[in-house]
Amino acid sequence: CVCDVILDIKNPQDIVVDREVIKPCSSNGAIKRKVFKLGKVPFEGDWAITAQRSCDDSVISVTGFEVRSYVLPRFDVNVIPPNYVRPGDADIKIIVIAKYIYGK
């Protein structure tokens, strides 16, 4: 039988926050699916997922992802009506100013 595979999730401080050992001999070649929740206030920065063999600690694969704060976009709409409207007016001119603001 081949070596076990160790999957680690590391935070930006290079601390292993989750580990799973996959035993190839008992998995029958099945692909494993797992959900990992970062928590309510995760560390921002570059995280990593590594896969390595348990028998010789050789790294099979490494992939990274970035965690950063999400800032909701803000929309601002102003409607400026005319100073007056006469009952017989067929058209009414209004001014609409819309702003989309993203970021801090």
N, C-alpha and C positions, 0 to 999 in steps of 0.2 A: 504494500500500500504506500501511497505517496505522503508527503508531509502535509500537516494541517496548514491552513491559510489563516493568517491573523489580519483582520481588518480593523484599523484604528482610525478614529476621527480625532484630529488634533486642533485645538483652538490656536489663536494667534501667538500665544505664549508657549507653543509647542508642548502643551500638556494634553495627554490622552484623556478625552472626556467620554469616550465610548469605545468599547472593544468587543469584537465578536470573533470567535474561533470557529472556522468552518472545517469540518472533517470530511474530506473528499470521499473516504471509504464508506461513510454512512449516508451521504447525500444523494447517492444514485444519479449523479450528474445534474441534479436539479439546480435551477437558479434561485437564489435566495433573495427575498425582498424584505426590506426593513425600513421603517420610518424612524427618523431621529429628529426630535424636536429640540431646537436651539434654546428654548426657554423664553421667558418674558423679556429679559434684558440681557441678550447675548453680548459677548465681547465683539467689538467691531474690528475688522481687519481680515487678513488672509488666513483661512482655515485650510486644512489638508485632510485627505482621505488616503491612507496608505494600505497596501496589501503586501504582506511578506510571508515567506515560508518559515514555519516554526523550527524546522530541523537545522537550518543554517543561517537564519535571519536575513537571507537575501531578499531585497525588495523586488517585488514583481511589478508593481505599478503605483504611481502617485498621481493624484489629481487634486486640484485646488479650487476653492471658491471664495468669493469675497462676501463678507457680511458688513453691511453699513446701514445707517439709520435711513428710514424712509420718511421723506417730508411730503405731506399731502399737498397737491397743487391747490392753488387758490384762484377762484374766479371772482372778478369784480365787475358788475354791470351797472352802469348809470343810464337812466332814461331821462332825457330832458324834454319836457313838453313845451308847446308854444305858450306865450304869455296869455293868450286868449284864443277861444274858438267861437266862431259865429255859427249860429244854427244852420245857415245855408251853405256852409263850406263843404265842398265835395271831397276835398283832400285835407288832411291834417299832417303838417310836417313835424316830425319828432326826431330827436337825435339820440342814437343809441351808441354808447361807448362801452366796449367790453375789453377787459384786460385779463390775460392769463399770466399768473405769477407762479413760478416754480423756484424752489430753493428757500434759502433762509432770509 
